[in-house]
Amino acid sequence: MKPVRVLVVDDSAYSRRSISKMLEQMPGVEVVGYAVDGEEGIRQVISLKPDIVTVDLEMPRMDGFTLLRILANRFNLPVIVISAISDADKVFRALEMGALDFVAKPVQGNARELNSIEQDLKWKVKQVIVNLFSKKNSLSVTDNEIEKSRKVVKAVEKQPVELVAIASSTGGPPALQAIFSSFEENHNLAVVVAQHMPAGFTRAFAERLNRSSPFTVREAVEGDRIEPGLALVAPGGFNLLLEQSGGSVRARINPPTEGDRYVPSADLLFSSCAPIYGRRMLAVVLTGMGNDGSRGVQAVKARGGRVLAESEDSAVVYGMPREAVATGCVDRITPLPGISQAILEFCGFENSK
């Protein structure tokens, strides 16, 4: 297998060296070059033909947004944004423009602080590589399981649903934005969201969703009451779980354990919701790398809940939905433009759009 070729674009010489050093430690990865701004980045892409590009957003001459637009539209290259944690709104804008994922770079940029991104950067590059490989090589067993699942999917009888739990990762922010903004009213539903995201970004993300949605959307805090019309986003770097407390259901915010591979965890969120809501729950698995949510949907199904998954046609990365479908627990597979309507149909509502 040929090495995966990476181009690093960053105007900081120290950042370029540090990022390149981190990536060169990964087996099967070759840093083929670097660029100090967007204009040089385009020239290097044409000359070096990389498989993946890392991009800083704040650069002279041609900034990361312009470069990202060209890379996404002209070259169809996967881009990982490496940007300061203070630029949350800019990061979400970049994701909406086509960036595959992002890594939060410390504002200070000194050696100790910048080294803190190494694990996250390597993990996300590894997942992009897995995604590139899976597109080039048919995974016949999993594909057969998915096809079998598609054939047995039947119309699901409508029944009252009080909670919609949504899981997403890579490609999730713009997907969630599309879903929340498509509702014309909040309906009699509570919503909880586990989007893989580091600390420092989810509050701004929830505020972004809130501005375009009839639901009240905010970052979850310990003790929040789950109620209709409210959508809670799991705080980055922590796990959101639901717990019965007297006559109400409350949010519990737990730090991750050493064994938690994905944070916030969809598996933990779904599994905590299932015993409380049972048949009154719908789990939704959107785009994302990895298999988070696959154990959770089994817990939901075992309690009589329903499961909806995004289809391969629209998923930025068909990892999490693929794994969910492979469990045999998915009731319907739907492309992103139809997800909000499917949610309303499962819950017995009709969208007027």
Secondary structure by P-SEA (a helix, b strand, c coil): cccbbbbbbcccaaaaaaaaaaaaaccccccccccccaaaaaaaaaaccccbbbbbcccccccaaaaaaaaacccbbbbbbbccccaaaaaaaaaaacccbbbbbbccccccccccaaaaaaaaaaaaaaaaaaaaccaaaaaaaaaaaaaaccccccccccbbbbbbccccaaaaaaaaaaccccccbbbbbbcccccccaaaaaaaaaaccccccccccccccccccbbbcccccbbbbbbbcccbbbbbbbcccccccccccaaaaaaaaaaaccccbbbbbcccccccaaaaaaaaaaabbbbbbbccccccccaaaaaaaaaccccccccccaaaaaaaaaacccccc
